[in-house]
Amino acid sequence: MLLACLPAFRNKFRTAMNKIDNEAGSKAIDSLINYETVKYFNNEKFESEQYDKYLSAYEHASLKTQVPNRCHAVHVLA
């Protein structure tokens, strides 16, 4: 029973991770497309800090998806 519910449990974390990944990608593309505007207003530091926040959130979400995987591996081996 536990093994059957683990993939469903993990899906919400995977969905959140994918959403954050898409947001980070969109932010990076937006910054690159608007490179001249960012340079004109001397906003490089702000843009890099915003991107770092997205990457940090992605890393946190990624770690959440790995914990259930390890638990699943322990149950399979047991």
PDB file of N, CA, C and O in Angstrom:
ATOM      1  N   MET A   1       0.829  -1.192   0.000  1.00  0.00           N
ATOM      2  CA  MET A   1       0.000   0.000   0.000  1.00  0.00           C
ATOM      3  C   MET A   1       0.877   1.260   0.000  1.00  0.00           C
ATOM      4  O   MET A   1       0.612   2.211  -0.735  1.00  0.00           O
ATOM      5  N   LEU A   2       1.913   1.251   0.826  1.00  0.00           N
ATOM      6  CA  LEU A   2       2.789   2.416   0.912  1.00  0.00           C
ATOM      7  C   LEU A   2       3.500   2.657  -0.417  1.00  0.00           C
ATOM      8  O   LEU A   2       3.658   3.803  -0.840  1.00  0.00           O
ATOM      9  N   LEU A   3       3.927   1.583  -1.074  1.00  0.00           N
ATOM     10  CA  LEU A   3       4.634   1.737  -2.342  1.00  0.00           C
ATOM     11  C   LEU A   3       3.722   2.306  -3.420  1.00  0.00           C
ATOM     12  O   LEU A   3       4.195   3.000  -4.320  1.00  0.00           O
ATOM     13  N   ALA A   4       2.438   2.030  -3.345  1.00  0.00           N
ATOM     14  CA  ALA A   4       1.503   2.532  -4.348  1.00  0.00           C
ATOM     15  C   ALA A   4       1.249   4.026  -4.178  1.00  0.00           C
ATOM     16  O   ALA A   4       1.010   4.721  -5.166  1.00  0.00           O
ATOM     17  N   CYS A   5       1.293   4.534  -2.954  1.00  0.00           N
ATOM     18  CA  CYS A   5       0.975   5.949  -2.742  1.00  0.00           C
ATOM     19  C   CYS A   5       2.200   6.851  -2.875  1.00  0.00           C
ATOM     20  O   CYS A   5       2.048   8.069  -2.978  1.00  0.00           O
ATOM     21  N   LEU A   6       3.408   6.292  -2.875  1.00  0.00           N
ATOM     22  CA  LEU A   6       4.602   7.136  -2.982  1.00  0.00           C
ATOM     23  C   LEU A   6       4.684   7.913  -4.291  1.00  0.00           C
ATOM     24  O   LEU A   6       5.014   9.098  -4.259  1.00  0.00           O
ATOM     25  N   PRO A   7       4.397   7.297  -5.449  1.00  0.00           N
ATOM     26  CA  PRO A   7       4.453   8.108  -6.673  1.00  0.00           C
ATOM     27  C   PRO A   7       3.454   9.263  -6.662  1.00  0.00           C
ATOM     28  O   PRO A   7       3.775  10.357  -7.127  1.00  0.00           O
ATOM     29  N   ALA A   8       2.265   9.041  -6.144  1.00  0.00           N
ATOM     30  CA  ALA A   8       1.270  10.117  -6.065  1.00  0.00           C
ATOM     31  C   ALA A   8       1.737  11.209  -5.112  1.00  0.00           C
ATOM     32  O   ALA A   8       1.542  12.394  -5.378  1.00  0.00           O
ATOM     33  N   PHE A   9       2.348  10.815  -4.012  1.00  0.00           N
ATOM     34  CA  PHE A   9       2.876  11.769  -3.040  1.00  0.00           C
ATOM     35  C   PHE A   9       3.995  12.604  -3.665  1.00  0.00           C
ATOM     36  O   PHE A   9       4.084  13.812  -3.446  1.00  0.00           O
ATOM     37  N   ARG A  10       4.836  11.944  -4.437  1.00  0.00           N
ATOM     38  CA  ARG A  10       5.988  12.602  -5.052  1.00  0.00           C
ATOM     39  C   ARG A  10       5.566  13.526  -6.194  1.00  0.00           C
ATOM     40  O   ARG A  10       6.271  14.489  -6.496  1.00  0.00           O
ATOM     41  N   ASN A  11       4.428  13.250  -6.832  1.00  0.00           N
ATOM     42  CA  ASN A  11       3.994  14.052  -7.978  1.00  0.00           C
ATOM     43  C   ASN A  11       3.788  15.518  -7.629  1.00  0.00           C
ATOM     44  O   ASN A  11       4.107  16.390  -8.436  1.00  0.00           O
ATOM     45  N   LYS A  12       3.262  15.807  -6.445  1.00  0.00           N
ATOM     46  CA  LYS A  12       3.043  17.220  -6.099  1.00  0.00           C
ATOM     47  C   LYS A  12       4.370  17.961  -5.974  1.00  0.00           C
ATOM     48  O   LYS A  12       4.457  19.138  -6.323  1.00  0.00           O
ATOM     49  N   PHE A  13       5.398  17.285  -5.482  1.00  0.00           N
ATOM     50  CA  PHE A  13       6.714  17.923  -5.388  1.00  0.00           C
ATOM     51  C   PHE A  13       7.333  18.087  -6.771  1.00  0.00           C
ATOM     52  O   PHE A  13       7.964  19.103  -7.061  1.00  0.00           O
ATOM     53  N   ARG A  14       7.148  17.084  -7.618  1.00  0.00           N
ATOM     54  CA  ARG A  14       7.687  17.151  -8.983  1.00  0.00           C
ATOM     55  C   ARG A  14       6.995  18.269  -9.770  1.00  0.00           C
ATOM     56  O   ARG A  14       7.642  18.984 -10.534  1.00  0.00           O
ATOM     57  N   THR A  15       5.697  18.416  -9.583  1.00  0.00           N
ATOM     58  CA  THR A  15       4.949  19.484 -10.249  1.00  0.00           C
ATOM     59  C   THR A  15       5.452  20.856  -9.808  1.00  0.00           C
ATOM     60  O   THR A  15       5.641  21.750 -10.633  1.00  0.00           O
ATOM     61  N   ALA A  16       5.665  21.018  -8.505  1.00  0.00           N
ATOM     62  CA  ALA A  16       6.187  22.287  -7.986  1.00  0.00           C
ATOM     63  C   ALA A  16       7.587  22.555  -8.540  1.00  0.00           C
ATOM     64  O   ALA A  16       7.910  23.687  -8.900  1.00  0.00           O
ATOM     65  N   MET A  17       8.406  21.520  -8.607  1.00  0.00           N
ATOM     66  CA  MET A  17       9.764  21.675  -9.124  1.00  0.00           C
ATOM     67  C   MET A  17       9.730  22.096 -10.591  1.00  0.00           C
ATOM     68  O   MET A  17      10.492  22.972 -11.000  1.00  0.00           O
ATOM     69  N   ASN A  18       8.858  21.483 -11.383  1.00  0.00           N
ATOM     70  CA  ASN A  18       8.754  21.844 -12.795  1.00  0.00           C
ATOM     71  C   ASN A  18       8.259  23.277 -12.974  1.00  0.00           C
ATOM     72  O   ASN A  18       8.727  23.988 -13.863  1.00  0.00           O
ATOM     73  N   LYS A  19       7.319  23.704 -12.136  1.00  0.00           N
ATOM     74  CA  LYS A  19       6.809  25.075 -12.212  1.00  0.00           C
ATOM     75  C   LYS A  19       7.922  26.079 -11.920  1.00  0.00           C
ATOM     76  O   LYS A  19       8.061  27.079 -12.623  1.00  0.00           O
ATOM     77  N   ILE A  20       8.705  25.812 -10.890  1.00  0.00           N
ATOM     78  CA  ILE A  20       9.808  26.707 -10.531  1.00  0.00           C
ATOM     79  C   ILE A  20      10.864  26.720 -11.628  1.00  0.00           C
ATOM     80  O   ILE A  20      11.435  27.768 -11.929  1.00  0.00           O
ATOM     81  N   ASP A  21      11.125  25.566 -12.223  1.00  0.00           N
ATOM     82  CA  ASP A  21      12.088  25.482 -13.310  1.00  0.00           C
ATOM     83  C   ASP A  21      11.631  26.329 -14.499  1.00  0.00           C
ATOM     84  O   ASP A  21      12.434  27.032 -15.113  1.00  0.00           O
ATOM     85  N   ASN A  22      10.348  26.258 -14.815  1.00  0.00           N
ATOM     86  CA  ASN A  22       9.809  27.070 -15.911  1.00  0.00           C
ATOM     87  C   ASN A  22       9.922  28.558 -15.602  1.00  0.00           C
ATOM     88  O   ASN A  22      10.255  29.351 -16.483  1.00  0.00           O
ATOM     89  N   GLU A  23       9.648  28.943 -14.359  1.00  0.00           N
ATOM     90  CA  GLU A  23       9.760  30.353 -13.972  1.00  0.00           C
ATOM     91  C   GLU A  23      11.205  30.838 -14.065  1.00  0.00           C
ATOM     92  O   GLU A  23      11.466  31.951 -14.522  1.00  0.00           O
ATOM     93  N   ALA A  24      12.138  29.995 -13.629  1.00  0.00           N
ATOM     94  CA  ALA A  24      13.552  30.372 -13.699  1.00  0.00           C
ATOM     95  C   ALA A  24      13.997  30.521 -15.153  1.00  0.00           C
ATOM     96  O   ALA A  24      14.712  31.461 -15.498  1.00  0.00           O
ATOM     97  N   GLY A  25      13.573  29.596 -15.991  1.00  0.00           N
ATOM     98  CA  GLY A  25      13.911  29.681 -17.410  1.00  0.00           C
ATOM     99  C   GLY A  25      13.324  30.925 -18.058  1.00  0.00           C
ATOM    100  O   GLY A  25      13.982  31.594 -18.854  1.00  0.00           O
ATOM    101  N   SER A  26      12.080  31.225 -17.709  1.00  0.00           N
ATOM    102  CA  SER A  26      11.428  32.429 -18.249  1.00  0.00           C
ATOM    103  C   SER A  26      12.152  33.691 -17.804  1.00  0.00           C
ATOM    104  O   SER A  26      12.320  34.628 -18.585  1.00  0.00           O
ATOM    105  N   LYS A  27      12.577  33.712 -16.550  1.00  0.00           N
ATOM    106  CA  LYS A  27      13.289  34.883 -16.020  1.00  0.00           C
ATOM    107  C   LYS A  27      14.625  35.066 -16.743  1.00  0.00           C
ATOM    108  O   LYS A  27      15.000  36.186 -17.088  1.00  0.00           O
ATOM    109  N   ALA A  28      15.336  33.967 -16.967  1.00  0.00           N
ATOM    110  CA  ALA A  28      16.623  34.049 -17.655  1.00  0.00           C
ATOM    111  C   ALA A  28      16.439  34.528 -19.094  1.00  0.00           C
ATOM    112  O   ALA A  28      17.188  35.382 -19.567  1.00  0.00           O
ATOM    113  N   ILE A  29      15.450  33.982 -19.782  1.00  0.00           N
ATOM    114  CA  ILE A  29      15.200  34.379 -21.167  1.00  0.00           C
ATOM    115  C   ILE A  29      14.775  35.845 -21.232  1.00  0.00           C
ATOM    116  O   ILE A  29      15.229  36.589 -22.101  1.00  0.00           O
ATOM    117  N   ASP A  30      13.908  36.256 -20.317  1.00  0.00           N
ATOM    118  CA  ASP A  30      13.452  37.646 -20.284  1.00  0.00           C
ATOM    119  C   ASP A  30      14.626  38.601 -20.062  1.00  0.00           C
ATOM    120  O   ASP A  30      14.713  39.648 -20.703  1.00  0.00           O
ATOM    121  N   SER A  31      15.517  38.234 -19.161  1.00  0.00           N
ATOM    122  CA  SER A  31      16.683  39.087 -18.890  1.00  0.00           C
ATOM    123  C   SER A  31      17.598  39.167 -20.100  1.00  0.00           C
ATOM    124  O   SER A  31      18.155  40.225 -20.393  1.00  0.00           O
ATOM    125  N   LEU A  32      17.755  38.053 -20.804  1.00  0.00           N
ATOM    126  CA  LEU A  32      18.626  38.057 -21.982  1.00  0.00           C
ATOM    127  C   LEU A  32      18.007  38.839 -23.140  1.00  0.00           C
ATOM    128  O   LEU A  32      18.703  39.558 -23.855  1.00  0.00           O
ATOM    129  N   ILE A  33      16.696  38.692 -23.316  1.00  0.00           N
ATOM    130  CA  ILE A  33      16.018  39.433 -24.380  1.00  0.00           C
ATOM    131  C   ILE A  33      16.089  40.933 -24.105  1.00  0.00           C
ATOM    132  O   ILE A  33      16.273  41.733 -25.023  1.00  0.00           O
ATOM    133  N   ASN A  34      15.941  41.304 -22.841  1.00  0.00           N
ATOM    134  CA  ASN A  34      15.952  42.719 -22.451  1.00  0.00           C
ATOM    135  C   ASN A  34      17.327  43.149 -21.933  1.00  0.00           C
ATOM    136  O   ASN A  34      17.427  44.012 -21.061  1.00  0.00           O
ATOM    137  N   TYR A  35      18.359  42.556 -22.464  1.00  0.00           N
ATOM    138  CA  TYR A  35      19.732  42.821 -22.025  1.00  0.00           C
ATOM    139  C   TYR A  35      20.064  44.308 -22.053  1.00  0.00           C
ATOM    140  O   TYR A  35      20.640  44.836 -21.101  1.00  0.00           O
ATOM    141  N   GLU A  36      19.706  44.975 -23.127  1.00  0.00           N
ATOM    142  CA  GLU A  36      20.045  46.398 -23.264  1.00  0.00           C
ATOM    143  C   GLU A  36      19.327  47.243 -22.213  1.00  0.00           C
ATOM    144  O   GLU A  36      19.904  48.185 -21.671  1.00  0.00           O
ATOM    145  N   THR A  37      18.077  46.909 -21.929  1.00  0.00           N
ATOM    146  CA  THR A  37      17.325  47.651 -20.919  1.00  0.00           C
ATOM    147  C   THR A  37      17.926  47.436 -19.536  1.00  0.00           C
ATOM    148  O   THR A  37      18.055  48.376 -18.750  1.00  0.00           O
ATOM    149  N   VAL A  38      18.290  46.198 -19.249  1.00  0.00           N
ATOM    150  CA  VAL A  38      18.897  45.887 -17.952  1.00  0.00           C
ATOM    151  C   VAL A  38      20.208  46.661 -17.805  1.00  0.00           C
ATOM    152  O   VAL A  38      20.475  47.233 -16.748  1.00  0.00           O
ATOM    153  N   LYS A  39      21.020  46.680 -18.852  1.00  0.00           N
ATOM    154  CA  LYS A  39      22.287  47.422 -18.810  1.00  0.00           C
ATOM    155  C   LYS A  39      22.038  48.931 -18.686  1.00  0.00           C
ATOM    156  O   LYS A  39      22.737  49.614 -17.938  1.00  0.00           O
ATOM    157  N   TYR A  40      21.062  49.444 -19.406  1.00  0.00           N
ATOM    158  CA  TYR A  40      20.785  50.879 -19.408  1.00  0.00           C
ATOM    159  C   TYR A  40      20.415  51.366 -18.006  1.00  0.00           C
ATOM    160  O   TYR A  40      20.854  52.433 -17.578  1.00  0.00           O
ATOM    161  N   PHE A  41      19.612  50.585 -17.301  1.00  0.00           N
ATOM    162  CA  PHE A  41      19.184  50.976 -15.960  1.00  0.00           C
ATOM    163  C   PHE A  41      20.104  50.424 -14.865  1.00  0.00           C
ATOM    164  O   PHE A  41      19.794  50.530 -13.679  1.00  0.00           O
ATOM    165  N   ASN A  42      21.228  49.838 -15.268  1.00  0.00           N
ATOM    166  CA  ASN A  42      22.216  49.312 -14.324  1.00  0.00           C
ATOM    167  C   ASN A  42      21.558  48.353 -13.323  1.00  0.00           C
ATOM    168  O   ASN A  42      21.734  48.476 -12.111  1.00  0.00           O
ATOM    169  N   ASN A  43      20.803  47.406 -13.860  1.00  0.00           N
ATOM    170  CA  ASN A  43      19.997  46.506 -13.044  1.00  0.00           C
ATOM    171  C   ASN A  43      20.533  45.068 -13.026  1.00  0.00           C
ATOM    172  O   ASN A  43      19.791  44.138 -12.710  1.00  0.00           O
ATOM    173  N   GLU A  44      21.793  44.885 -13.359  1.00  0.00           N
ATOM    174  CA  GLU A  44      22.345  43.536 -13.426  1.00  0.00           C
ATOM    175  C   GLU A  44      22.284  42.822 -12.074  1.00  0.00           C
ATOM    176  O   GLU A  44      21.938  41.643 -12.001  1.00  0.00           O
ATOM    177  N   LYS A  45      22.623  43.544 -11.009  1.00  0.00           N
ATOM    178  CA  LYS A  45      22.629  42.934  -9.680  1.00  0.00           C
ATOM    179  C   LYS A  45      21.227  42.463  -9.290  1.00  0.00           C
ATOM    180  O   LYS A  45      21.058  41.358  -8.777  1.00  0.00           O
ATOM    181  N   PHE A  46      20.227  43.309  -9.538  1.00  0.00           N
ATOM    182  CA  PHE A  46      18.849  42.940  -9.222  1.00  0.00           C
ATOM    183  C   PHE A  46      18.425  41.695 -10.000  1.00  0.00           C
ATOM    184  O   PHE A  46      17.836  40.778  -9.428  1.00  0.00           O
ATOM    185  N   GLU A  47      18.719  41.659 -11.286  1.00  0.00           N
ATOM    186  CA  GLU A  47      18.339  40.522 -12.121  1.00  0.00           C
ATOM    187  C   GLU A  47      19.038  39.248 -11.671  1.00  0.00           C
ATOM    188  O   GLU A  47      18.426  38.180 -11.645  1.00  0.00           O
ATOM    189  N   SER A  48      20.311  39.351 -11.317  1.00  0.00           N
ATOM    190  CA  SER A  48      21.038  38.155 -10.874  1.00  0.00           C
ATOM    191  C   SER A  48      20.514  37.666  -9.521  1.00  0.00           C
ATOM    192  O   SER A  48      20.459  36.460  -9.280  1.00  0.00           O
ATOM    193  N   GLU A  49      20.128  38.595  -8.636  1.00  0.00           N
ATOM    194  CA  GLU A  49      19.553  38.193  -7.350  1.00  0.00           C
ATOM    195  C   GLU A  49      18.204  37.508  -7.544  1.00  0.00           C
ATOM    196  O   GLU A  49      17.899  36.528  -6.866  1.00  0.00           O
ATOM    197  N   GLN A  50      17.402  38.021  -8.465  1.00  0.00           N
ATOM    198  CA  GLN A  50      16.113  37.396  -8.740  1.00  0.00           C
ATOM    199  C   GLN A  50      16.306  35.991  -9.298  1.00  0.00           C
ATOM    200  O   GLN A  50      15.606  35.056  -8.908  1.00  0.00           O
ATOM    201  N   TYR A  51      17.255  35.852 -10.205  1.00  0.00           N
ATOM    202  CA  TYR A  51      17.531  34.533 -10.785  1.00  0.00           C
ATOM    203  C   TYR A  51      18.071  33.576  -9.719  1.00  0.00           C
ATOM    204  O   TYR A  51      17.721  32.396  -9.715  1.00  0.00           O
ATOM    205  N   ASP A  52      18.911  34.069  -8.827  1.00  0.00           N
ATOM    206  CA  ASP A  52      19.422  33.242  -7.732  1.00  0.00           C
ATOM    207  C   ASP A  52      18.292  32.744  -6.836  1.00  0.00           C
ATOM    208  O   ASP A  52      18.335  31.612  -6.356  1.00  0.00           O
ATOM    209  N   LYS A  53      17.280  33.583  -6.608  1.00  0.00           N
ATOM    210  CA  LYS A  53      16.122  33.163  -5.808  1.00  0.00           C
ATOM    211  C   LYS A  53      15.397  32.004  -6.477  1.00  0.00           C
ATOM    212  O   LYS A  53      15.009  31.039  -5.818  1.00  0.00           O
ATOM    213  N   TYR A  54      15.215  32.105  -7.800  1.00  0.00           N
ATOM    214  CA  TYR A  54      14.560  31.019  -8.529  1.00  0.00           C
ATOM    215  C   TYR A  54      15.386  29.737  -8.464  1.00  0.00           C
ATOM    216  O   TYR A  54      14.839  28.649  -8.281  1.00  0.00           O
ATOM    217  N   LEU A  55      16.692  29.869  -8.615  1.00  0.00           N
ATOM    218  CA  LEU A  55      17.542  28.679  -8.558  1.00  0.00           C
ATOM    219  C   LEU A  55      17.548  28.055  -7.166  1.00  0.00           C
ATOM    220  O   LEU A  55      17.580  26.832  -7.032  1.00  0.00           O
ATOM    221  N   SER A  56      17.518  28.879  -6.146  1.00  0.00           N
ATOM    222  CA  SER A  56      17.460  28.373  -4.776  1.00  0.00           C
ATOM    223  C   SER A  56      16.145  27.642  -4.530  1.00  0.00           C
ATOM    224  O   SER A  56      16.127  26.574  -3.917  1.00  0.00           O
ATOM    225  N   ALA A  57      15.053  28.215  -5.005  1.00  0.00           N
ATOM    226  CA  ALA A  57      13.747  27.562  -4.856  1.00  0.00           C
ATOM    227  C   ALA A  57      13.721  26.249  -5.629  1.00  0.00           C
ATOM    228  O   ALA A  57      13.149  25.266  -5.159  1.00  0.00           O
ATOM    229  N   TYR A  58      14.334  26.223  -6.814  1.00  0.00           N
ATOM    230  CA  TYR A  58      14.394  24.984  -7.602  1.00  0.00           C
ATOM    231  C   TYR A  58      15.206  23.921  -6.873  1.00  0.00           C
ATOM    232  O   TYR A  58      14.820  22.752  -6.836  1.00  0.00           O
ATOM    233  N   GLU A  59      16.322  24.329  -6.300  1.00  0.00           N
ATOM    234  CA  GLU A  59      17.159  23.383  -5.556  1.00  0.00           C
ATOM    235  C   GLU A  59      16.385  22.801  -4.377  1.00  0.00           C
ATOM    236  O   GLU A  59      16.448  21.599  -4.121  1.00  0.00           O
ATOM    237  N   HIS A  60      15.660  23.652  -3.665  1.00  0.00           N
ATOM    238  CA  HIS A  60      14.864  23.199  -2.518  1.00  0.00           C
ATOM    239  C   HIS A  60      13.782  22.209  -2.966  1.00  0.00           C
ATOM    240  O   HIS A  60      13.580  21.176  -2.328  1.00  0.00           O
ATOM    241  N   ALA A  61      13.093  22.526  -4.055  1.00  0.00           N
ATOM    242  CA  ALA A  61      12.056  21.631  -4.573  1.00  0.00           C
ATOM    243  C   ALA A  61      12.657  20.326  -5.077  1.00  0.00           C
ATOM    244  O   ALA A  61      12.058  19.261  -4.924  1.00  0.00           O
ATOM    245  N   SER A  62      13.827  20.407  -5.670  1.00  0.00           N
ATOM    246  CA  SER A  62      14.497  19.205  -6.163  1.00  0.00           C
ATOM    247  C   SER A  62      14.864  18.270  -5.022  1.00  0.00           C
ATOM    248  O   SER A  62      14.731  17.053  -5.145  1.00  0.00           O
ATOM    249  N   LEU A  63      15.323  18.832  -3.919  1.00  0.00           N
ATOM    250  CA  LEU A  63      15.667  18.005  -2.760  1.00  0.00           C
ATOM    251  C   LEU A  63      14.428  17.333  -2.176  1.00  0.00           C
ATOM    252  O   LEU A  63      14.505  16.208  -1.682  1.00  0.00           O
ATOM    253  N   LYS A  64      13.288  18.018  -2.229  1.00  0.00           N
ATOM    254  CA  LYS A  64      12.048  17.421  -1.735  1.00  0.00           C
ATOM    255  C   LYS A  64      11.639  16.214  -2.562  1.00  0.00           C
ATOM    256  O   LYS A  64      11.072  15.263  -2.023  1.00  0.00           O
ATOM    257  N   THR A  65      11.915  16.232  -3.864  1.00  0.00           N
ATOM    258  CA  THR A  65      11.542  15.091  -4.701  1.00  0.00           C
ATOM    259  C   THR A  65      12.482  13.916  -4.481  1.00  0.00           C
ATOM    260  O   THR A  65      12.100  12.774  -4.734  1.00  0.00           O
ATOM    261  N   GLN A  66      13.692  14.164  -4.022  1.00  0.00           N
ATOM    262  CA  GLN A  66      14.655  13.081  -3.829  1.00  0.00           C
ATOM    263  C   GLN A  66      14.418  12.313  -2.543  1.00  0.00           C
ATOM    264  O   GLN A  66      14.714  11.120  -2.483  1.00  0.00           O
ATOM    265  N   VAL A  67      13.896  12.955  -1.519  1.00  0.00           N
ATOM    266  CA  VAL A  67      13.671  12.273  -0.236  1.00  0.00           C
ATOM    267  C   VAL A  67      12.702  11.111  -0.392  1.00  0.00           C
ATOM    268  O   VAL A  67      13.012  10.016   0.077  1.00  0.00           O
ATOM    269  N   PRO A  68      11.532  11.290  -1.034  1.00  0.00           N
ATOM    270  CA  PRO A  68      10.654  10.136  -1.225  1.00  0.00           C
ATOM    271  C   PRO A  68      11.290   9.039  -2.072  1.00  0.00           C
ATOM    272  O   PRO A  68      11.003   7.860  -1.867  1.00  0.00           O
ATOM    273  N   ASN A  69      12.158   9.412  -3.028  1.00  0.00           N
ATOM    274  CA  ASN A  69      12.840   8.397  -3.829  1.00  0.00           C
ATOM    275  C   ASN A  69      13.709   7.519  -2.950  1.00  0.00           C
ATOM    276  O   ASN A  69      13.739   6.302  -3.128  1.00  0.00           O
ATOM    277  N   ARG A  70      14.413   8.116  -2.008  1.00  0.00           N
ATOM    278  CA  ARG A  70      15.266   7.342  -1.110  1.00  0.00           C
ATOM    279  C   ARG A  70      14.424   6.452  -0.212  1.00  0.00           C
ATOM    280  O   ARG A  70      14.783   5.302   0.040  1.00  0.00           O
ATOM    281  N   CYS A  71      13.300   6.981   0.273  1.00  0.00           N
ATOM    282  CA  CYS A  71      12.411   6.174   1.109  1.00  0.00           C
ATOM    283  C   CYS A  71      11.873   5.003   0.311  1.00  0.00           C
ATOM    284  O   CYS A  71      11.771   3.889   0.824  1.00  0.00           O
ATOM    285  N   HIS A  72      11.531   5.252  -0.937  1.00  0.00           N
ATOM    286  CA  HIS A  72      11.006   4.204  -1.810  1.00  0.00           C
ATOM    287  C   HIS A  72      12.068   3.117  -1.993  1.00  0.00           C
ATOM    288  O   HIS A  72      11.752   1.929  -1.937  1.00  0.00           O
ATOM    289  N   ALA A  73      13.319   3.514  -2.209  1.00  0.00           N
ATOM    290  CA  ALA A  73      14.397   2.550  -2.399  1.00  0.00           C
ATOM    291  C   ALA A  73      14.592   1.708  -1.142  1.00  0.00           C
ATOM    292  O   ALA A  73      14.857   0.510  -1.236  1.00  0.00           O
ATOM    293  N   VAL A  74      14.464   2.312   0.012  1.00  0.00           N
ATOM    294  CA  VAL A  74      14.616   1.568   1.269  1.00  0.00           C
ATOM    295  C   VAL A  74      13.509   0.548   1.409  1.00  0.00           C
ATOM    296  O   VAL A  74      13.767  -0.579   1.832  1.00  0.00           O
ATOM    297  N   HIS A  75      12.264   0.913   1.063  1.00  0.00           N
ATOM    298  CA  HIS A  75      11.145  -0.018   1.170  1.00  0.00           C
ATOM    299  C   HIS A  75      11.282  -1.159   0.168  1.00  0.00           C
ATOM    300  O   HIS A  75      10.925  -2.295   0.477  1.00  0.00           O
ATOM    301  N   VAL A  76      11.793  -0.875  -1.025  1.00  0.00           N
ATOM    302  CA  VAL A  76      11.966  -1.925  -2.024  1.00  0.00           C
ATOM    303  C   VAL A  76      13.025  -2.903  -1.571  1.00  0.00           C
ATOM    304  O   VAL A  76      12.879  -4.112  -1.751  1.00  0.00           O
ATOM    305  N   LEU A  77      14.091  -2.386  -0.983  1.00  0.00           N
ATOM    306  CA  LEU A  77      15.179  -3.255  -0.538  1.00  0.00           C
ATOM    307  C   LEU A  77      14.815  -4.038   0.726  1.00  0.00           C
ATOM    308  O   LEU A  77      15.405  -5.086   0.991  1.00  0.00           O
ATOM    309  N   ALA A  78      13.862  -3.549   1.498  1.00  0.00           N
ATOM    310  CA  ALA A  78      13.510  -4.201   2.761  1.00  0.00           C
ATOM    311  C   ALA A  78      12.706  -5.455   2.567  1.00  0.00           C
ATOM    312  O   ALA A  78      12.338  -6.109   3.543  1.00  0.00           O
TER     313      ALA A  78
END
